[in-house]
Amino acid sequence: MRFLAALLFTVFFAGTALAGQCPSLVSQIDQQLQSAQLDSETKADIKALRDKGESLHQQGKHAESVEVLKKAISKLDGMS
């Protein structure tokens, strides 16, 4: 019983931690996009990833959202 309680506790707080990370990643992407010198195709790709990550966050799929948003940030960092 303790194991189950510990597992539920861990899963709940891990999901909450990821949920809080999504909006800050979206904000980071928005800030970087303002100052980045990108061609229109790359900028569109990054915006699409950003929008997909935000949508996943709103659907409660926080782990997937973080993965997509980090992919957008990685792409931005590689282009800057």
C-alpha positions, 0 to 999 in steps of 0.5 A: 500500500505504501508503494502505491501511495508513493507511486501516485504521489510521484506521478502527480508531482512529476506531472505538475512539474512538467505542466509548469515548465510548458508556459515558460518554454513557450515564453522563451521561444517567443522571446528568442523568435523576436531577436533571431535572424531566421529565414521565413521557412525556419521561422515557420517551422519553429512557430509550428513546433511552438504552437503544437507544444502549446496545444499539447500543454492545453490538452494536458499532455505535458511530457509531450509538450515539453519534448516538442517545445525543447525541439523548437528551442534546440532548432532556434539555438542551432540557427542563432 
